[in-house]
Amino acid sequence: MDKRKNNGGHSTNGGRKSKAEEQSLIEKLSPLEPKAYEALEAALNDGKDWAVKLFFQYNYGMPKQVVDQHNTHDINTFNINDVFKIK
C-alpha cells in the first residue's frame, strides 16, 4: 500500500495556499504597501534594531554561517576494536 501521504509535512499548517488564495491576499494587502514602507522608515529613523536587521537582510541577504568542523577523530588512529570492544 502507498503510504507516501503519511510522509513529511506538518499537519497543523494545512499545506500551501492555492494560487488564487495567494493572489487574493496580495490584492488585499497591496493598498497598505505605502503605509508599511512608512512604518519601516519610521522604525529605521528611530534606530530600531529589528528594522535595521530586516532592511539589511532583504537588501543584502543573510550572512553566511560558518560551521566549525574540527575533527575529533583521526582516520590514522581509528581502531575498529575500540568501537566494538573486541579483544
N, C-alpha and C positions, 0 to 999 in steps of 0.2 A: 504494500500500500504506500502511496506517495505521502510522505509526512513533511514535505517542504513548507507547508503552510504553518507548521509549528516552529520553524527556524527563524531566528533573528527578529529584529524589530521590537518595538515597545507597544504593548497592548494599550497602554494608557494614552498615547498621543493620537491614536486613530489614523495614523498614516499622513501622507502628504495631501494637502488640499488640491482640489481639481483646478485646472487652468481657469475655469470660469469663476471659481471662488477667489482665486488669487487676483484675477482681473477686477472683480467687484471690489475687493479690499483696496486695490491700488486706486480705483476711481473714487472711493470714499475718502481716502487719505490725501490724495493729490491736492485738494484745495488747502490743506493745512501745511503744505510744504514751506511756504514763506514764514509761517509762524515758527516752525521747527528750526529753520535756519536762524531766525532772530533769537530764539531761546538759546541755541548753541553759541551764537555770537556773544550774547549777554553773559553766558557762563564762562566763555573764554576771557572776556573782559574782566570778569570778577576773579579770574585765576583759579577756577575750579579744576581740581586735579582730573576728575573724570572726563571733563570736556577736552582738556589738553590731550589726554590719552586717546580718547575717541577720535579727535581730529587727526593725530599723527597715525593712528592705526589705519584709518580709512584712506589717508593720503599716501602713506609710505609703506603700509603693511606691517605685520607683526615682526619683531626682531627674531633672528634665527636663534633657536635654542641650542645650546651646546651641552652634550651629554658626555660626562667624564667616564671613559671606559678603561679604567685601569685593570689590567689583567691580574686576577688573584691566583691564577693557575698558570704554570709554565708547562708547555707540552713536553719539554725535555725532562721534567721531573715528575711527570704524571705516572702513577703506578696503579694499574687496574686492581692489583691485590689489595690496595688500601681502600678502594671503593667497595669491594665485596667482602672484605675481611677474610681473604683467602690466605691460608698459611703456606 
